[in-house]
Amino acid sequence: MKVKEIQELNCLKKARMRIGLVNELHYDEDIKECFEDFGDISHTKDDTDYFDWENENAIWELKTRFVKQKQYRDTIIGYDKIEYALTQIDKGKQVFLLFAFMDTGLTYWELTKEKLEKMKIDVNGCYIRMNRKKHLHIPTDELIELSEKIPITSDEYDKHKTLYDYNRKTI
C-alpha cells in the first residue's frame, strides 16, 4: 500500500469517527425516549468507553451503517464490544446494539447469552483499520425499528469514502 493511500485511509478513519459522534448526538433523544423505561440514560463522554450510553440497568452502542438495511444479510460488530457486553450481562445489565441505516433509520437488537450461542462469529478484515479481528454477525431481519430518522453524513466523509472505495478496488 502506498503512503498516499495510507494517508487517505487515516483521513477516512478520522472522518468516520467524527460522523459517528455526530450521529450519537443526532439519535440521543430518540434513544432516551425509546428506552425511557430503563431510567435515566447518560451518553458516555470518554473516548475509551466501550459503549455510547449507559445507566444502572443497561448499556447501548450505536453503529452507523451508510448502506441500506437489507443490502447485506448481516451487519457486524467487533467481538471486543461483545466481550465487554458479556461482562455487563453478568452484572445484570441488558445490552442493546443500535444500528442506523440509510433507508430505514434507527434499529436495535438486544444481545443475550442465549442469542449469542446461535450467532455466526468469524474473523475478517477492516480495510480502513488495516487489521483483522473477530466480528459478530447479526441478521438484519432480526433488527427492530426505533426511528425512521436517517443517519447524518457529510461531504467530508463522502469524499473520503469515495476515494477509499476507489483505492480498495485498485489494490
N, C-alpha and C positions, 0 to 999 in steps of 0.2 A: 504494500500500500504506500502510495506517495505521500510526502509531507503535506501537500495541499489537501489531499483527501482526508487525512487525519485531522487537519485544522478544521475542515468543513464539518466533519463528524462532531468535533468538540463544540462547534457553534450550534449545531443541531441539538446536541445534548443539553446545552445551556438554555436554548430556546424552549425545548421540551419541558425542562424543569420550571421555567417561568410560566409557561402556559398551564402547567399542572397546578401551580399555586393560584393562578387566575381562576381556574375552574373550581378549585376548592372554595374560593370566595363566592363565585357565581352560584354554587349549589348550597352554600352554607345554610341559608334559611329553609330551603326545601328539605334538607336532611333533618334539621332540628324539628321542623313541623311534622314530617312523616314519622319520626321516631320519638315524638314528644312523650309517649307513654313510658319511656325509659328514664325520664327525669331530665335534669339539666345536662346538656351536651356541650362540651367545650372543644373548640378547634385547637389542636395541638400547635405549639408555637416553635418548637425546636426542629431543626433540620435532621436531627438524629432520632426523632420519634419514628417508630415503625409504622404507626397508623395516624390518620389525619384528624380523627375526632375520638373522644373518649368520655366516659363517665364511670361511675362505680359499677354499672351494670353491663356495659358493652363497649366495644370498640368498632370503628368504621374506617375503611380505607377506600379512597376514590381512585379509579384509573380511568383516564380519558382515552377513548379509542376514536381515532379520526377515520373510522370506517363505518359502514352500515352494520347493524346488529347481526344480521343473518349472512353477512359477506363470508364469514368463516363459521364452521360448525361449532368451534370452541373459541373462547377468549382465554388468555393465560395470565397468570400472576406468578411472580417469583416465589419459589418454595421457601425462601428465607422469611417472607411475610407469613407463610402458613406455619412455619415452625414457631415463630413468635406468637401467632394467634393461638396455637395449641396450648402454650403456657398460660394464656389468658383464659381459655376454656377450662383448664384445670383449676383456675382460681374462681370459677363460677360465672365468668362473663360470657355474653353472647358475642359473636363475631359476624360482622356484615361487610361483605365486599361489594362495593358500588362501582358500576361501570356506566360511563356516559358515551353514547353512540351518536353519530351524526344524523341518523334518521329517526330514532325512537326516543332519544333523550336519556334520562337517568333511570337506571335499573339497579336491582340489588340481588344478592344471593347470600343466604346465611350458611356459614361454614359450621358443620358439626363433625364430630369424630365418625359418626355413622355414615354420613355422606362421603367423607374423605376416603373411607375404605373402598368405595366403589369408583373413585375417580382415577383418571389417567394422570400419571406423573412421568415426565421424561426430561432429559437434558437436551436443550437446544441453545442456539446462539442468539446473541443480540448484537447485530451488526453495529449499532450505534455505540454500545458499551465495549465492543470488541472483546467479548468473553462469552463463555458458555456456562450455563448453570441450570439447576433443576427448576421446572415450572409445573404448576398445577393447571390442568386443562378443565375449564368449566363450560359445559354445554350452553350455548347461548339460548337455547329454548327453555332452559331452567331459570332464566333471569326473570325477575318480577319488576314490572314497570312502577316507577315512583313519580316521575315528572316528564312531561313532553318537552321540557326546556332543552334545547340543543346546546352542546358544549361550545365554548368560545374558542376561536382560533385567531391567528394573527398573520399579517403579511410577512412578518419576520419568520415565524415558524413555517409558513407555507413555502417561502423562498428556500429555506434550508432543507426542508423535506423534499422539494423538487430536485435539488442538487444531490441529496442523499440517494433518492431513487435512481437517478441517472448513474451515479457512481457505482451503486450496487449492481446495476445491470451490466456495467462495463468491466467489472472485476472478474 
